[in-house]
Amino acid sequence: MKSLCIIAIKEIQEGLRNRWVLATTLLLLALSLTLSFLGSAPTGNVGVRALDVVIVSLSSLSIFLLPLIALLISYDAIVGEVDRGTMLLLLSYPVARWQVLLGKFCGHLAILAFATILGYGATAAALALTGTPIGADSWMAFAQLIGSSILLGAVFVAIGYLVSAHVQDRGTAGGIAIGIWLLLVLLYDMAILGFLVVDQGRTLSADMLNVLLLLNPTDTYRMFNLAGSAGVSSLSGMAGIAEVQTLQPPVLLGMLAVWILLPLAAATTIFSRREL
C-alpha cells in the first residue's frame, strides 16, 4: 500500500510540474461555466430548471473531452518511461510491476477527479450564488454526473495504459489513442445511428440495442446521466429512449466498472511480461 501511495504521489507531482493539473482544471472550469451560463439563460422562459440544463451540457462536454484528456495523460505512462529509461530505475526498487501500474493509475485518476470536481463543482456553486432555485433531485443528478464523469475518465485512463503497455514507441501509442477516441466517441454512435435508420426496427430489438450501448463506455455514461431523471431526460431529448431501454443505473455503473477493470487487468498482464 505504501508503494502504491508513493508512486501515485509521484504521478501527481509530475502532473503539477507538467501543468496537467492546472491546464485540465482551467479547461473544464472555463468550458463548463461558458456552457452553463449560455445554456441556462433562457430557462426562465421555458420553465426548465437551470441545473438540469447544466447537467445536459456538461454530460455532452464530458463525453468528448474527458476521454481525450484521460488518453493524453495515460498513453505514454509505460512506453514513455521505458523510452526514457526511468522505468528500469523505478523497478530497481523493491516494487512489483503491478504496483507501478496501479500506483500510476491512482495518481492519474486523482488528477482527473480533482479537475472534474473543481471544474464542474464551481459551475454549480456559481449558479447557487446567483440565487437560482435548485431542487434536491437536481443536486442528486449533478452529484451522479460528477461521480460518473470520474468513472468515465478512469475507463479511458485504463484503456490508455493498455495501449501504452502493448506498443513499443510513443508515436504509435499516441496514434492508437487518438484512433480509440475517434472510434468510441464519434464513429461508434454514427454506425449505430446509420444502422437504425437502415434497419427501421426490423432486426435490431431493444435487447440488442442495450447490448450495443453497453459495449461502448461513452454510451453507458450517456444513458446513465441523460436518461436517469425525468427532467434531464426530457430536456436532453432522450425521454423516448429512456422509456424503451431497460438498463438500470446499477447495471450501467457496473458496466463502467467492468470497462475499468478489464483494460487495467490486461495492461497489468502485458506489462508484467514485457521485456525492458
N, C-alpha and C positions, 0 to 999 in steps of 0.2 A: 504493500500500500504506500509506503514511504517513497519507493522508487517511482510509482505512478505519479504521485504528487510532485516530485522533483522535476520529472520530465514535462508534466503539464505546465508547471510554473515556467520552465524554460521556454516552452512554446508561446506562452502569454508574453513573456519578456521580449522574445523575438518579434512578436506581433506589435508590441509597443515601439520597438526600435524601427521596424519597417513601416510604421504609421498605419498598419492594418486596422487596429482597433479604432483609432481616431477617424480614419477615412470611412470605414464601414458605418460607424455610428453617425457621423455627419451626413453621409449619403442617405441612410434610412430616415434620419430625422428630417432632412430637407424635403425629400420626396413625400414622406407621409404628411408633413404639415401642409405642403402645397396641395396634394390630392384632397386632404381632408377639408380645408377651408374653401377651396374652389368647389368641391363637390357638395359640401353641406350648405352652401349659400342659399339655394332655392328650397330647402327642406321646409321652411315655414309656410311656403305657399302650397305645397303638395301634401302636407300632413305626414311627412316621413321623419322619423327620429334621426337626429344628426349622427349619433354614434353608430346607427345601423349603416348609414352611408359610409362612414369611416371604415367599418368592418369590410364592406364590399370593396371599397377602393384599395385597402391595404391587403386584402386577400389576393386581388388581381396583381398588385405590385409584388407581393411575396412570391407568387408562382413564377414570375420572370426573374426577379432579382436575387432572392436568397439562394436558389440553386447555383446561379452563376458565381456569386460570392463564395459559396462553400467550395465549389470546384476550384476556383482560383487560389484559395488558400491551402488546398489539400493535394492538388495534382502532383506536386513535386515534393511532398513531405518525405517520401522514402527515396525516390530516384534522385532527387536534388541533393540530399545528404550523401548518398553513395557517390555521386559525381564529384562532390566537393571533398570527399574523404573524411568527413566528420562522422559518418555512420560507424566506421571502424573504430574511431576514437571513443564514441559513445558505448559501443559494445565491448570495449576493453574493460569497462566497469562491470561489477557483479550484477548485471541486469539481463533479464531474458528478452528475447526479441518481441514476444507478445506484450511484455510490459512497455517496451519502447513504443509500439504502435498504439496501444491503448492509452498510454500517457499523452501521446501526441493528439489522439482523438479528443481526450478530455480537455486539453488546452485549446484546441481549435473550436470545440463546441462552446467553451466558456467565452471565447471572443465573440462568436455569433450570438450567444444568449445575451451577453451584455449589450451588444449593439442593438439587438431586437427589442429588448425590454426598455432600454433608454430611448431609442428612436421612436418606437411606437407608443410607449407609455407617455412620453412628453406630449404627443398629439392628444391623447385622451385627457391629460391634465390641462392642456390649453383650452379644450372645449369646456371642461368643468369650470375653469376660472372665468370664462366668458358668461357664465350663468346659464348655459344651455341645459335644459332639463334632460336627465339621463335616468332611465329606469333600471331596476335591478337586473332584469333579463338581458338588457343591453350590456351591462357591465359583465355579466357572466359570459355572454357571447364574445366580448372583447378579450376576456381572460383566456377563453378557449383559443382565440385567434393567436395570441402570443405564444401559448404553450405548443400548439400545433405547428406554428411557424418555426420554433426552435427544433421540433422534431423533423420538419422538412429539411432544415439546414443540416441536421445530423445525418439524414439519409444521404445527401449529396457529399458530405464530408467522407462518409464511409465508401461511397462509390469512387470518390477521388483517390482514396487510399488503395482501393482495389486496382485502379489504373496505375497508380504510382508503384505498387509492388510488382506489377506484371511486366512493365516495359523497361527498356534499358537506357533511355535518354529522355531528357526533359522536354525536348521539342515534340517527340512522339506523344508523351503524356499530355502535353498541352493540347495538341490536335485532337486526341481522343476525347479529352474532357469537354472541349467545345462541341464535338460531334454528339456526345451524350446529352449535353444541354439542349442542342437543337432537336434531337430525336424525342426526348421526353417532354420538353416544354412546348414545342411547336408542331413537329411533324406527326407525332403520335395522334394528337387530337384531330389534326386535319385529316388523317387517314380514317379515323373512326367516323368523323362527320361525313366524309365523302362516301363511305360505305353505307351509312344510314340513309343518305339521300338516294343512293342507287338501289338499296335493298327494299326500301319502302315498307319495312316491317314484315317482310315475307319469311326470312330465315333467322334474323337476329332477335332472339327473345330477350325479355327483361333480365333473366338469369345470366345469359351470355353477356349482356351489356354490363352487368355487375362485375363479372369476372374480368372483362376488358378494363374497367375502371380501376380495379384492384391491382392490375398488372402495371399501372403507372403511378408512382408516388405523388405526382402533382395532381392527378385526377382524384386520388384518395384524399389529399389535402383539400382540394376544391370542394368536394362533396361534403366533407366534414364541416367546413366553415360556411359555405353558401347555401347548403340545403338543411342546415341544422334547425334554426329557429324560423318561425313563420315570417317575422318581419324582414329578416335578412334574405330569406329565400325568395320572397315576393319581390323585394327590391332588386335582387340580382338577376331576376328573370328565370330562376331555376325552380320555381314552385312546382311546375309540371313534372320536372324530373324528380323532385323530392317526393312527389306522390307515387311515382312509378317505382323508383328504386327502393329496394328493401334492405339496404345496408345500414345497420345501426351504428351510432357513434363508437361504441366499444369495439366493433369489428373493424371500423376504419382506423381507429387508433392502434389496434393490434396489428393491422397490416403495415402501418407506418413503422412500428417496432420491428416487424419482420424485415422490412426494407433496410433497416439499420443493421440488424444482426447478421443477415446473410452476407452482404458485401464485406462487413468487418471481419467475419469469420473466414471468408475466402481470402481476404487480404492477409490476415494473420498466417494462414496456412502457406500461402505463396511466399511470404516474407521469411518464414521460418526455414524454408527450403532453398532460398536464394543464395547464390554464391556471391560474396562481396569482393 
